[in-house]
């Protein structure tokens, strides 16, 4: 607002949000490298694992490619 930029007001958020509203804790064990994702995709296809792979990118990103055997689950839908 101080910079004169566009803002919006969403009903239910009249009091704003504070840093206490969202308690994020990074869990590195939930993330994989590119090489690990390629291997996991292959293992899922061969039914060598019960692990699941989730692709949380927006659908518009799939033009660049899709991760084989991944469950499409855009993060904003969570």
Secondary structure, DSSP 8 states (H G I E B T S, - for coil): -TT-------TT-TT---GGG------GGG---HHHHHHHHHHHHTT------EE-S-GGGGGG---TT-EE--GGG-
